Amino acid sequence: MDNTQIKKDFPILQNRNITYLDSAATTQKPIQVINKIQEYYQNYNANPHRGAYSLSIEATEIYEQTRQKIAKFINARYPEEIIYSKNATESLNLLAYSYGMENLKQNDEIVLSIMEHHSNLVPWQKVAKATNSTLKYMYINDQYEIPDEEIETKITQNTKIVGITHISNVLGTINNIKKIIDYAHKKGAIVIVDASQSIPHMKIDVQELNADFLVFSGHKMLAPLGIGVLYGKRELLNKMTPFLMGGDMIEYVYEQETTYAPLPNKFEAGTQNVEGVIGLGAAIDYIQNLGYDNIQKAEKDLINYAKQELSKLDYLKLYLTPNTQNHSSVISFNIKDIHPHDIASILDTEGICVRSGNHCAQPLMRYLNIDSTCRASFYIYNTKQDVDKLIAGLNKAHDMFKKYMK
């Protein structure tokens, strides 16, 4: 797979002279996705499930066909197990309110990893306080991985919910979620997987994993902003109460009582982000046309090159596991005595886009005894030339501050 040729599919990378290394925050969009959204608005725009006229019926068909496509993409057993949301954050909040609030009680436990994005942490803090349950964490070792003993000591008979990121958005560590799911199920807990950082890079089979719930955001996998997915096992979703109320999630409304529509409509109140759904479907087509095997091979070559070149910079501190099999496409780093925001600003003067800050993972940063990092995150449109530009930019930043360093 030729990453240089793939880059030509992305208009912004042709229109702007940038080295884009922030795909963990959001990916750029290929022309195939942009065109599909434009085609929808030009030819099919209507409100799904709202009209008996042919245009609305066509919009409904496209909307629901995409649900089937997503179900097949992650190997869900039923299309109605796919719930559209705004993003992974909204999906996780839906689970916190509709599952957590309803099913937890005093002395029950919620277990998370210390790596979690705030979206899979803050809602559970609220649930724990509201239900008098206990919030616990699995911590990482000096290899930036969750050791087996953390899994086996933190998940107990009292654990009812385990929340785990598939890949850390700070460290790039690929967690052994299959092991965590199997162990949690033995203890009677359900498992919520945050696949936001993994699904752009690897094939996910929810039946093989036996995940109870899995969430992801479209915009991190080439789709538009504002569309996300919540997968849940049908038997669990059927027992849950809706999070949002309003149009299209009802069956019958009386003055004092309401009955809810069946899945998936029960969780999709109001007019949905149809263009986002269309764009997500096109993004899935694009990824499948490339093939995950090809994506992983190209990314492995690129990341190995990036780690090789970055490790040559003796002034750089890298935060990543040495186990290459357990590392994805995120590389966090710091230069001693230089604030990450300053590094990112200097890189920006060279047209290099990296993220700096705590990456919505303050508990992890505190556990690592740091405030923030710079983060370079790579995807299929990045090349070795992008890595070379990053190295040159870091050398420039280091040289600028060298005389002020201790």
C-alpha positions as CSV (number, residue, x, y, z in Angstrom):
1,M,0.0,0.0,0.0
2,D,1.5,3.4,-1.1
3,N,0.8,6.0,1.6
4,T,1.9,8.7,-0.8
5,Q,-0.9,7.7,-3.2
6,I,-3.4,7.5,-0.4
7,K,-2.6,11.0,0.7
8,K,-3.9,12.2,-2.6
9,D,-7.4,11.1,-1.6
10,F,-7.4,13.8,1.2
11,P,-8.1,17.3,-0.2
12,I,-7.0,19.1,2.9
13,L,-3.5,17.5,2.6
14,Q,-3.3,18.8,-0.9
15,N,-4.7,22.2,-0.2
16,R,-2.6,22.9,2.9
17,N,1.1,22.6,3.3
18,I,0.9,20.6,6.6
19,T,2.3,17.5,8.2
20,Y,-0.8,16.3,10.0
21,L,0.1,14.1,13.0
22,D,-3.0,14.4,15.1
23,S,-5.2,11.6,13.9
24,A,-5.9,10.4,17.4
25,A,-7.9,13.6,17.9
26,T,-9.6,13.4,14.5
27,T,-8.7,12.0,11.1
28,Q,-8.8,13.9,7.9
29,K,-11.5,13.0,5.4
30,P,-11.0,11.4,2.0
31,I,-12.8,12.8,-1.0
32,Q,-14.9,9.6,-1.2
33,V,-16.5,10.5,2.1
34,I,-16.9,14.2,1.2
35,N,-18.5,13.3,-2.1
36,K,-20.9,10.8,-0.5
37,I,-22.2,13.4,1.9
38,Q,-22.6,15.9,-1.0
39,E,-24.5,13.3,-3.0
40,Y,-26.9,12.7,-0.2
41,Y,-27.8,16.3,0.2
42,Q,-28.1,16.8,-3.6
43,N,-30.3,13.7,-4.2
44,Y,-31.7,12.1,-1.0
45,N,-32.1,14.7,1.8
46,A,-35.2,14.1,3.9
47,N,-36.0,13.1,7.5
48,P,-35.8,9.4,7.9
49,H,-38.7,7.6,9.6
50,R,-40.8,10.8,9.3
51,G,-42.5,10.6,5.9
52,A,-44.6,8.3,3.7
53,Y,-43.4,10.0,0.5
54,S,-40.7,8.4,-1.7
55,L,-37.9,10.9,-0.8
56,S,-38.2,10.2,2.9
57,I,-38.5,6.5,2.3
58,E,-35.2,6.6,0.3
59,A,-33.5,8.5,3.1
60,T,-34.8,6.0,5.6
61,E,-33.4,3.1,3.4
62,I,-30.0,4.7,3.2
63,Y,-30.0,5.4,6.9
64,E,-30.9,1.8,7.9
65,Q,-28.7,0.2,5.3
66,T,-25.8,1.9,6.9
67,R,-26.8,0.5,10.2
68,Q,-26.7,-3.0,8.6
69,K,-23.3,-2.1,7.2
70,I,-21.9,-1.1,10.6
71,A,-23.3,-4.3,12.2
72,K,-21.5,-6.4,9.5
73,F,-18.4,-4.3,9.9
74,I,-18.0,-5.2,13.6
75,N,-19.8,-8.5,13.3
76,A,-22.8,-7.6,15.5
77,R,-25.4,-10.3,15.5
78,Y,-28.3,-8.0,14.9
79,P,-28.5,-4.6,13.2
80,E,-30.7,-3.3,16.0
81,E,-27.6,-3.7,18.3
82,I,-26.2,-0.6,16.6
83,I,-27.3,2.6,18.2
84,Y,-26.4,5.9,16.5
85,S,-25.0,8.6,18.8
86,K,-23.2,11.9,18.6
87,N,-19.8,10.4,19.5
88,A,-18.2,7.9,21.9
89,T,-18.6,10.4,24.7
90,E,-22.4,10.4,24.2
91,S,-22.5,6.6,23.9
92,L,-20.6,6.3,27.2
93,N,-22.9,8.8,29.0
94,L,-25.9,6.8,27.7
95,L,-24.5,3.7,29.3
96,A,-23.7,5.5,32.5
97,Y,-27.3,6.8,32.8
98,S,-29.3,4.0,31.3
99,Y,-27.3,1.0,32.5
100,G,-25.1,2.2,35.4
101,M,-27.7,4.3,37.3
102,E,-30.3,1.5,36.9
103,N,-28.1,-1.5,37.9
104,L,-25.7,-0.5,40.5
105,K,-26.2,-0.3,44.3
106,Q,-24.2,0.1,47.4
107,N,-21.1,-2.1,47.7
108,D,-21.1,-2.8,43.9
109,E,-17.9,-2.0,42.1
110,I,-17.0,-0.2,38.9
111,V,-13.5,-1.0,37.6
112,L,-11.7,1.2,35.1
113,S,-8.1,1.4,33.9
114,I,-6.0,4.5,34.8
115,M,-5.6,5.0,31.1
116,E,-9.2,6.0,30.5
117,H,-10.2,9.1,28.6
118,H,-12.3,11.4,30.7
119,S,-15.3,10.3,28.7
120,N,-15.0,6.8,30.2
121,L,-14.2,8.0,33.6
122,V,-16.1,11.2,34.7
123,P,-19.6,9.6,34.0
124,W,-18.7,6.7,36.2
125,Q,-17.6,9.0,39.0
126,K,-21.1,10.4,38.9
127,V,-22.7,7.0,38.8
128,A,-20.6,5.8,41.8
129,K,-21.6,8.8,43.9
130,A,-25.3,8.5,43.0
131,T,-25.5,4.8,43.6
132,N,-23.1,4.5,46.6
133,S,-21.0,2.1,44.6
134,T,-17.2,1.9,44.6
135,L,-14.9,3.1,41.8
136,K,-11.6,1.3,41.4
137,Y,-8.7,1.4,38.9
138,M,-6.4,-1.0,37.3
139,Y,-2.9,0.6,37.2
140,I,-0.1,0.2,34.7
141,N,3.5,-1.0,35.2
142,D,6.7,0.6,34.1
143,Q,6.1,-0.9,30.6
144,Y,3.0,1.2,30.3
145,E,0.8,-2.0,30.3
146,I,-1.8,-3.4,32.7
147,P,-0.3,-6.4,34.3
148,D,-2.3,-9.6,34.9
149,E,-2.2,-9.2,38.6
150,E,-4.1,-5.8,38.3
151,I,-6.8,-7.5,36.3
152,E,-7.1,-10.4,38.7
153,T,-7.0,-8.4,42.0
154,K,-9.2,-5.4,41.0
155,I,-12.0,-7.3,39.3
156,T,-13.8,-9.2,42.0
157,Q,-17.2,-10.8,42.7
158,N,-18.5,-7.3,43.7
159,T,-17.5,-5.9,40.3
160,K,-20.6,-5.2,38.1
161,I,-19.1,-2.9,35.4
162,V,-15.6,-2.9,33.8
163,G,-14.7,0.0,31.5
164,I,-11.6,-0.4,29.4
165,T,-10.0,1.5,26.5
166,H,-8.9,-0.8,23.7
167,I,-6.0,1.5,23.0
168,S,-4.7,4.3,25.2
169,N,-5.0,7.7,23.5
170,V,-1.9,8.8,25.3
171,L,0.4,5.8,25.4
172,G,-0.7,3.9,22.3
173,T,-0.8,0.7,24.5
174,I,-3.0,-2.0,23.1
175,N,-4.8,-3.6,26.0
176,N,-5.6,-7.3,26.2
177,I,-9.3,-6.6,26.2
178,K,-10.2,-10.2,25.4
179,K,-8.5,-11.4,28.6
180,I,-10.2,-8.6,30.6
181,I,-13.6,-9.4,29.1
182,D,-13.2,-13.2,29.8
183,Y,-12.1,-12.6,33.4
184,A,-14.8,-10.0,34.1
185,H,-17.5,-12.3,32.8
186,K,-16.2,-15.1,35.2
187,K,-16.9,-12.6,38.0
188,G,-20.3,-11.7,36.7
189,A,-19.5,-8.2,35.4
190,I,-20.3,-6.6,32.1
191,V,-17.6,-4.9,30.1
192,I,-17.7,-1.6,28.2
193,V,-15.0,-1.3,25.5
194,D,-13.9,2.1,24.3
195,A,-12.7,1.3,20.7
196,S,-12.3,5.0,19.6
197,Q,-8.5,4.6,19.1
198,S,-8.6,1.0,17.8
199,I,-11.2,0.7,15.2
200,P,-9.4,3.0,12.7
201,H,-6.4,0.7,12.8
202,M,-7.7,-2.9,13.4
203,K,-10.6,-5.3,12.7
204,I,-13.0,-5.6,15.6
205,D,-15.3,-8.6,16.0
206,V,-17.7,-7.9,18.9
207,Q,-18.9,-11.5,19.0
208,E,-15.4,-12.9,19.1
209,L,-14.5,-10.5,21.9
210,N,-17.8,-11.2,23.6
211,A,-18.0,-7.5,24.5
212,D,-21.2,-6.5,26.2
213,F,-21.0,-2.9,25.0
214,L,-18.5,-1.2,22.6
215,V,-18.4,2.5,21.5
216,F,-16.5,4.5,18.9
217,S,-16.5,7.9,17.2
218,G,-16.8,8.2,13.4
219,H,-14.5,11.2,13.1
220,K,-11.5,9.2,14.3
221,M,-12.0,6.7,11.4
222,L,-12.4,9.1,8.4
223,A,-16.1,9.9,8.9
224,P,-17.5,13.4,9.7
225,L,-17.7,14.9,13.2
226,G,-20.8,14.4,15.2
227,I,-21.5,10.7,14.5
228,G,-20.8,7.9,16.9
229,V,-21.8,4.3,17.6
230,L,-22.9,2.4,20.6
231,Y,-23.0,-1.4,20.2
232,G,-24.7,-3.4,22.8
233,K,-25.9,-7.0,23.2
234,R,-29.6,-7.0,22.3
235,E,-30.7,-8.6,25.6
236,L,-28.9,-5.9,27.6
237,L,-30.2,-3.0,25.4
238,N,-33.8,-4.3,25.7
239,K,-33.6,-4.1,29.5
240,M,-32.3,-0.5,29.5
241,T,-34.4,2.6,29.8
242,P,-33.9,5.4,27.2
243,F,-31.4,8.2,28.0
244,L,-33.0,10.9,25.8
245,M,-36.8,11.3,25.3
246,G,-38.7,12.7,22.3
247,G,-39.5,12.1,18.7
248,D,-39.1,8.7,17.1
249,M,-38.2,6.8,20.3
250,I,-41.8,6.4,21.4
251,E,-44.5,3.8,20.6
252,Y,-47.5,5.5,22.2
253,V,-47.8,8.7,24.2
254,Y,-50.8,9.4,26.5
255,E,-51.2,12.3,28.8
256,Q,-49.6,10.6,31.7
257,E,-47.8,7.5,30.3
258,T,-45.6,6.6,27.3
259,T,-44.4,3.3,25.9
260,Y,-41.1,3.2,24.0
261,A,-40.3,2.0,20.5
262,P,-38.3,-1.2,20.1
263,L,-34.6,-1.2,19.4
264,P,-32.8,0.7,18.0
265,N,-35.3,3.6,17.9
266,K,-35.7,3.5,21.7
267,F,-32.3,5.2,22.0
268,E,-32.4,7.5,19.0
269,A,-34.6,10.4,20.1
270,G,-35.0,13.3,17.7
271,T,-33.8,14.0,14.2
272,Q,-30.5,12.2,13.7
273,N,-27.2,13.3,12.1
274,V,-28.1,11.6,8.8
275,E,-25.2,13.1,6.9
276,G,-22.9,11.8,9.6
277,V,-24.4,8.3,9.2
278,I,-23.9,8.5,5.4
279,G,-20.3,9.7,5.9
280,L,-19.6,6.9,8.3
281,G,-20.9,4.3,5.8
282,A,-18.6,5.8,3.2
283,A,-15.6,5.7,5.6
284,I,-16.3,2.1,6.3
285,D,-16.3,1.4,2.5
286,Y,-13.0,3.2,2.2
287,I,-11.3,1.3,5.1
288,Q,-12.6,-2.0,3.7
289,N,-11.4,-1.2,0.2
290,L,-7.9,-0.6,1.7
291,G,-8.2,-3.7,3.9
292,Y,-7.1,-3.8,7.6
293,D,-4.2,-6.1,6.8
294,N,-2.8,-3.5,4.4
295,I,-3.5,-0.7,6.9
296,Q,-1.7,-2.5,9.7
297,K,1.3,-3.4,7.5
298,A,1.7,0.2,6.3
299,E,1.3,1.6,9.8
300,K,3.7,-0.9,11.4
301,D,6.5,0.1,8.9
302,L,5.8,3.8,9.5
303,I,5.6,3.5,13.3
304,N,8.7,1.4,13.5
305,Y,10.5,4.0,11.5
306,A,9.2,6.8,13.7
307,K,10.3,5.1,16.9
308,Q,13.7,4.3,15.4
309,E,14.3,8.0,14.5
310,L,12.7,9.5,17.7
311,S,14.8,7.2,19.9
312,K,18.0,8.7,18.4
313,L,17.1,12.0,20.0
314,D,18.8,11.8,23.4
315,Y,16.9,14.8,24.7
316,L,13.5,13.2,24.1
317,K,11.5,11.2,26.7
318,L,9.2,8.7,25.0
319,Y,6.1,7.3,26.8
320,L,5.5,4.0,25.1
321,T,5.7,0.3,25.8
322,P,8.8,-1.5,24.5
323,N,6.6,-4.3,23.5
324,T,6.0,-3.5,19.8
325,Q,3.2,-6.0,19.5
326,N,1.2,-4.1,22.1
327,H,1.8,-0.6,20.7
328,S,-0.4,1.3,18.2
329,S,0.1,4.5,16.2
330,V,0.3,7.0,19.1
331,I,3.6,8.3,20.4
332,S,3.8,10.7,23.3
333,F,7.0,12.5,24.2
334,N,8.5,15.4,26.1
335,I,11.7,17.4,26.0
336,K,13.0,18.0,29.4
337,D,12.5,21.6,30.7
338,I,10.4,22.6,27.7
339,H,6.7,22.8,28.0
340,P,4.8,20.7,25.5
341,H,2.7,23.7,24.4
342,D,6.0,25.5,23.4
343,I,7.2,22.5,21.5
344,A,3.8,22.2,19.7
345,S,3.9,25.9,18.8
346,I,7.4,25.7,17.4
347,L,6.4,22.6,15.4
348,D,3.4,24.5,14.1
349,T,5.7,27.2,12.6
350,E,7.0,24.3,10.4
351,G,3.5,23.2,9.5
352,I,3.7,20.2,11.8
353,C,0.4,19.4,13.6
354,V,0.8,17.6,16.9
355,R,-1.3,17.7,20.1
356,S,0.0,19.0,23.4
357,G,-1.7,18.8,26.8
358,N,-3.2,16.2,29.0
359,H,-5.2,14.5,26.2
360,C,-8.3,14.3,28.4
361,A,-6.5,11.8,30.6
362,Q,-5.5,13.8,33.7
363,P,-5.5,10.8,36.2
364,L,-3.1,9.0,33.9
365,M,-0.8,12.1,33.7
366,R,-0.9,12.4,37.5
367,Y,0.0,8.7,37.8
368,L,2.9,9.2,35.5
369,N,3.9,12.3,37.6
370,I,3.7,14.6,34.6
371,D,1.3,17.4,33.6
372,S,1.2,16.9,29.9
373,T,2.9,15.6,26.8
374,C,3.3,16.2,23.1
375,R,1.6,13.5,21.1
376,A,2.2,12.5,17.5
377,S,-0.5,10.2,16.1
378,F,-0.2,8.6,12.7
379,Y,-2.6,7.2,10.1
380,I,-2.7,5.8,6.6
381,Y,-2.0,9.1,4.9
382,N,1.3,9.7,6.8
383,T,4.6,8.9,5.2
384,K,8.3,8.6,6.3
385,Q,8.7,12.1,5.0
386,D,6.3,13.2,7.7
387,V,8.4,11.6,10.3
388,D,11.5,13.3,8.9
389,K,9.8,16.7,9.2
390,L,8.8,15.9,12.8
391,I,12.5,15.1,13.6
392,A,13.7,18.3,12.0
393,G,11.0,20.3,13.8
394,L,12.0,18.8,17.2
395,N,15.6,19.5,16.6
396,K,14.7,23.1,15.9
397,A,12.7,23.4,19.1
398,H,15.5,21.8,21.1
399,D,18.1,24.2,19.6
400,M,15.9,27.2,20.3
401,F,15.6,26.4,24.0
402,K,19.0,24.7,24.6
403,K,20.7,27.7,26.1
404,Y,17.9,28.1,28.7
405,M,17.9,24.5,29.7
406,K,19.3,23.3,33.0
